[in-house]
Amino acid sequence: MNMKEKSILDEMKTFVASEDNRSISFTNKEAAFYFTQSHLNNHPEHAYFAGLNIAKCRIFQGYHLYHGSSKLDNQQSKVCVYPYKMVREHEALTEELWMLDYKNVLEVSLTGAEQQIGLELLGDNVKAIGQEGDILVFSALTEGWVIAVGSKRLQPVAMEGQIIYADAKDEGFYIAVGKTAAEAAALLRDTRDQVDRLKMERIERMENLLLHNTNMSSSDETLELAHRWMNITMDQLVTRQQGDGIYAGLPWFNEYWGRDQFISMPGAVLVSGQFETARNILLSFAKFQNTDKDSKFFGRVPNILAPENIDYHTTDGTPRFIIQLQDYVKYSGDTEIIRELYPAVINSIQGSIDHWMDEKGYLMHADNETWMDARDSELRSYSPRDTRANDIQALWYHQLLAGVYFAEYMNDEDHAKQWRNIAKQLKDNFEKDYRDDAHPYLADRLDKEGKPEFSLRPNQLFAFDMFDDEAFACQAIRTAWEELVYPWGVASLDRNHPLFHPFHLTHHYHKDAAYHNGAVWIWLNGIAMQRMIEAGEEEVAYQLFKNMNWMALNKGVVGGLCENMDAYPLEGEDWAKLTGAYLQAWSNAEHLRVWYQYFLGVRPDLINNTLTLAPRIPGEIKDLDYRIKVGNGLITASYHADSVKEYRYQFKDISLTATVDVSPFEIVEMEVVSGSELVITQTDRSLTVSLRDGQNEAIKEIEAAWLQARADQRERNHQILKGVSFAEPLDLKHHPVVN
């Protein structure tokens, strides 16, 4: 693409009003990120990270620009954000900020100037310490790094106080960072020589993601724009800091967390067809698996994989690692990795059996070893979940079943039989121990004595595969939705609990007291929507999905979703305050996962060479065109709804059994081959599935039967969930923690 041609990325340009003062974030896809706010860096927690950060090190705290002796006032500027750059217009002057892929370099342009232009790097320790030709060298905020600054044309610059001045014709500056002055200066010069190519590579990478991996168009422009932005900000966090990995979130979590990474993996790299990256992530984490058989952490993968720290204190990271290995194989068809990582699968399960499994098959754990891990200064858990949390048992169950899946592929019948038996024992006991007649939802945990504790938390939503009672599932979904699911997301504790904390950041209590006791977690929206869709209520789920699209486009970081929110809006507000990390991987990823797997309903399993097509597209969406990569092939799909709903799926370089699941009709299986097209036509009382060849000639056609049993079940579910509503804030007098 010529630099002057209009890009799909330019159509995503987002204007930010000064009163919104939104967060703006870019990464270089390696170890660096740049954070700023559009008009004023004043966020109570994030402003500290303004400027450039590399591998958890602060480099400088942003910059000021000057036109002559006048400092430009960002608060008076007009700001637009593109996926690849930020633009501020200062009347006749235009500022642009770029990062470049895999290089610790920034370009700060200032065009339209009639006087000399100036750049001031911010930070108490950022001082001029030398010169490399026409390049000035500065100390960084973090010892061990140095900063090189030169004009874009590498013409002489001058220092006046702390301001670096260049001729107006230079049109801006490069800022490069290295371990030595020579390294930083060489990087700057190298960038200057090839900047146009580097910019184009960054643009083309993003365009390829949107056009080839996550392409989706619709007459619903908000849906389309939010989808594009969330894929872009999700991809910001897929980095190469320590091999391929996914940052947990910014600004604090620019490191790889086992738990967060594997929760994020489906929405971050699987639904987008980035299989090589997914494979590298799995192999990278497998290298750090604990292989000391005498350690109680034998078989675990790290909870934290940071440049300076490796930590194994988590129970759920390892099951999620094995489950995501299975998901990766289902999407990619890469069976070679099974042979490569099967020893890691055995170790992961055997370590749990040897050190953590009780006599009922439950997976034991410490208080702080689930995702609800906040503790006080005396290391006491703010949200005790010992010793058998419901979500941990569900993950352990699926880890065992994934193990069976791999063992059968490897013809390892001994392990397959052992793990299958433990999974059955676990499920049988779970149905008895986590339910009673007094509660229309699951117990959150069993305590040390094996007694159920019925605090209403969202963790139960992960455990619905542990019982078979569909009516109870619908009751539990309704209870969870009306008590935990606010229009802005899922709270970590119900509003009637005496420990419920409605605000995350407040003077009433420490923020970690609220972290898992009331604060909203956006990533939980994924499982909440999934369960609602599975119960046949995609219209209800879509209200939450739409709210997240709106939030990504209008609140917080441009184009992405945050980590947390308050459960309640502040007085006088109609939307809760965003808190926690400004961009959180699993928030974006779960939003994307549920869109592909449950609204679009596309779920591949290439070990069994099958593809489930179970679309649950809400009524207000009238048309869609999208692409999904599966294995080495491509599915090009479309949807159009008027009096008839029509779904079309074209298959390229892929042949498998497609399983069409549209309730209340019978499930239809159809063998599809490369070059064929599967067409599903649906009315209120009929469903036709036809297979056509490349010339649109019918190969096979099936009229699916209306199944009264499925219709009756759907109606029973609907009656239980009829009129379900979002949770609503209670009067603050109801909450002792703020009184």
Secondary structure, 3 states (H helix, E strand, C coil): CCCCCCCCCHHHCEEECCCCCCEEEEECCCCEEEEEECCCCCCCCCHHHCEEEECCEEEECCEEEEECCEECCHHHCEEEECCCEEEEEECCEEEEEEECCCCCEEEEEEECCCCCEEEEECCCCCCEEEEECCEEEEECCCCCCEEEEEECCCCCCEEECCEEEECHHHCEEEEEEECCHHHHHHHHHHHHHHHHHHHHHHHHHHHHHHHHHCCEECCCHHHHHHHHHHHHHHHHCEECCCCCEEECEECCCCCEEHHHHHHHHHHHHHCCCCHHHHHHHHHHHHHCCCCCCCCCCCCCCCCEEECCEEECCCCCHHHHHHHHHHHHHHHHCCCHHHHHHHHHHHHHHHHHHHHCECCCCCECCCCCCCCCCCECCCCCECCCCCCEEHHHHHHHHHHHHHHHHHHHHCCCHHHHHHHHHHHHHHHHHHHHHCCCCCCCCCCCEECCCCCEECCCCHHHHHHHHHCCCHHHHHHHHHHHHHHHEECCEEECCCCCCCCCCCCCCECCECHHHHHCCCCEECCHHHHHHHHHHHCCCHHHHHHHHHHHHHHHHHCCCCCCCCCEECCCCCCCCCCCCEECCCEEHHHHHHHHHHHHHHHCCEEEECCCCEEEECCCCCCCCCEEEEEEEECCEEEEEEEEECCCEEEEEEEECCCEEEEECCCCECCEEEEECCCCEEEEEECCCCEEEEEECCCCCEEEEEEECECHHHHHHHHHHHHHHCCCCCCCCCCHHHCHHHC
